[in-house]
């Protein structure tokens, strides 16, 4: 889930009524299972077909899907805990918050990695296979997680150094603001947001411009790759909204102070839940080859007799994609 998740789901002292609380949690749980079911089908399709396991583009894609599923799970878990238990053990809360922060920091870096891979495929097609290998892709994913650890682990060390032992044994309302109370940590968080987002935006702008200039110079049609980079930008924009969500929330609360819980729940749905639905649409269904194999999987669930025809259709689409890629290179 996102770094500002605690602000979104923090409740006021005036808690929702039983009916409203049940309704909100039913909505959240229904969205959770719907989105994760779709993402689960993407993960199943990826691991079932070796052709995707050998392609760095799809490896980065499925890593983002799994990361989104983890984010969503933590977000929903903390949301339900805030209604059912309200307060939990500090150590458990700290673990959930840190896991959420890890997956949050992965998102922009993963988007940047996918944009760079597309840039290499379009602008340096002859060296793409040598540069973007499967081994290097998994190393890159490891580095993404290491960067997240470098960012979040100092928060834990500062917490251990500044808070008394009794605080670690207490029960608290689980949110990042109640766990990391030091003003130094708040300042560090803001700087981390700025550095991460600036780096990724510069990467997206650079790759988009290079792809556009390369297409013009060669006369090739790189429209699909450019559109993909633009969609990376859209998803990154949604990430930015979650980072500045406390500011948005405080502005809305100042205008509508009587609807604080409703404002927080609405922002939680639109900024933390629904963005997890973008990845399967943008990177799964838009991709012709992945869509073909996914349709094959869906078809096998309803009509096993049509499998042969679907395999033929998948292979035909795959061949067409390879032909288009060769045309772009030539």
Secondary structure as the mmCIF struct_conf table of DSSP 4:
data_model
#
loop_
_struct_conf.conf_type_id
_struct_conf.id
_struct_conf.beg_label_comp_id
_struct_conf.beg_label_asym_id
_struct_conf.beg_label_seq_id
_struct_conf.end_label_comp_id
_struct_conf.end_label_asym_id
_struct_conf.end_label_seq_id
TURN_TY1_P TURN_TY1_P1 UNK A 3 UNK A 4
HELX_RH_AL_P HELX_RH_AL_P1 UNK A 5 UNK A 9
BEND BEND1 UNK A 13 UNK A 14
HELX_LH_PP_P HELX_LH_PP_P1 UNK A 15 UNK A 17
HELX_RH_AL_P HELX_RH_AL_P2 UNK A 18 UNK A 48
HELX_RH_AL_P HELX_RH_AL_P3 UNK A 50 UNK A 53
TURN_TY1_P TURN_TY1_P2 UNK A 54 UNK A 54
HELX_RH_AL_P HELX_RH_AL_P4 UNK A 56 UNK A 84
TURN_TY1_P TURN_TY1_P3 UNK A 85 UNK A 85
BEND BEND2 UNK A 86 UNK A 86
STRN STRN1 UNK A 87 UNK A 89
HELX_RH_AL_P HELX_RH_AL_P5 UNK A 90 UNK A 123
BEND BEND3 UNK A 124 UNK A 124
HELX_RH_3T_P HELX_RH_3T_P1 UNK A 125 UNK A 127
HELX_RH_AL_P HELX_RH_AL_P6 UNK A 128 UNK A 131
BEND BEND4 UNK A 132 UNK A 132
HELX_RH_AL_P HELX_RH_AL_P7 UNK A 134 UNK A 162
BEND BEND5 UNK A 163 UNK A 163
HELX_RH_AL_P HELX_RH_AL_P8 UNK A 165 UNK A 168
TURN_TY1_P TURN_TY1_P4 UNK A 169 UNK A 169
BEND BEND6 UNK A 170 UNK A 170
STRN STRN2 UNK A 171 UNK A 173
HELX_RH_AL_P HELX_RH_AL_P9 UNK A 176 UNK A 179
HELX_RH_AL_P HELX_RH_AL_P10 UNK A 183 UNK A 218
TURN_TY1_P TURN_TY1_P5 UNK A 219 UNK A 219
HELX_RH_AL_P HELX_RH_AL_P11 UNK A 223 UNK A 243
TURN_TY1_P TURN_TY1_P6 UNK A 244 UNK A 244
HELX_RH_AL_P HELX_RH_AL_P12 UNK A 245 UNK A 255
HELX_RH_3T_P HELX_RH_3T_P2 UNK A 257 UNK A 259
HELX_RH_AL_P HELX_RH_AL_P13 UNK A 260 UNK A 268
HELX_RH_PI_P HELX_RH_PI_P1 UNK A 269 UNK A 273
HELX_RH_3T_P HELX_RH_3T_P3 UNK A 274 UNK A 277
HELX_RH_AL_P HELX_RH_AL_P14 UNK A 278 UNK A 279
HELX_RH_PI_P HELX_RH_PI_P2 UNK A 280 UNK A 285
BEND BEND7 UNK A 286 UNK A 287
HELX_RH_AL_P HELX_RH_AL_P15 UNK A 288 UNK A 302
HELX_RH_3T_P HELX_RH_3T_P4 UNK A 304 UNK A 306
HELX_RH_AL_P HELX_RH_AL_P16 UNK A 307 UNK A 329
#
